[in-house]
Amino acid sequence: MTRNSRNLAALVGAFVMGVLVDSWLRVYGPPRPAANQLTTPTMSAEPDKPPPDTRLPPPLAPISAAPARPVATTGRTALRMPIDGVDVESMKGGFAEARTGHPHEAVDILVPRNTPVHAVQDGTIAKLFVSKAGGITIYQFDPSGRLCYYYAHLERYAEGLRDGEAVKQGQVIGYVGTSGNAPPNAPHLHFAVFELGSDQRWWKGKPIDPYFIFKNRG
């Protein structure tokens, strides 16, 4: 065989081998990399959400409610009016008014019959009492037992009210009426404040003008 014939045979053989390799690759694909070279990327469920910042400070402890302000018995007070919507100025001068045979030493709050009467402060019902003059009355001690609040001429007590009961400021304890010696056509609350002695006699004490107590509310 001549040199030209051998070269031609080699070219034909190389061409045939290339065709065979190409056909094999089309069927089986390129060689796969080794198993230890495969990597699987970790996808975030929320790709746009940044990772948590571990440098953030710990949550703040719950804030405790501030303690209730103590009620003063001198100077400014934290009392509320016994009747809602009443102007304190309407009490002015009532304490000094004269009554038949005795000074008033209280204030009268004229409002419609059955208007709710509220406890002016937290405290204790010292005595539920019915008298000829005051009619249906309530004596309430303040938390210290130093002051006594007197509510008179009531129509009735709040349901279930009893001696020795602890009451909260604003609690309805009775209703305005005309019991006792109050004029039948002038329902009103007769309200008085007494500074008690060491014996804490609920019916006896030094009268204090309610107008100045409510005027100096905190």
Buried (B, 14 or more C-beta within 10 A) or exposed (E): EEEEEEEEEEEEEEEEEEEEEEEEEEEEEEEEEEEEEEEEEEEEEEEEEEEEEEEEEEEEEEEEEEEEEEBEBEEEBBBBBBBEEBEBEEBBEBBEEEEEEEEBBBBBBEBEEBBBBBBBBBBBBBBBBEEEEBBBBBBBBBBEEBBBBBBBBBBEBBEEBEEEBEBEBBBBBBBBBBBBBBEEEEBBBBBBBBEBEEEEEBEEBEBBBBBBBBBBEE
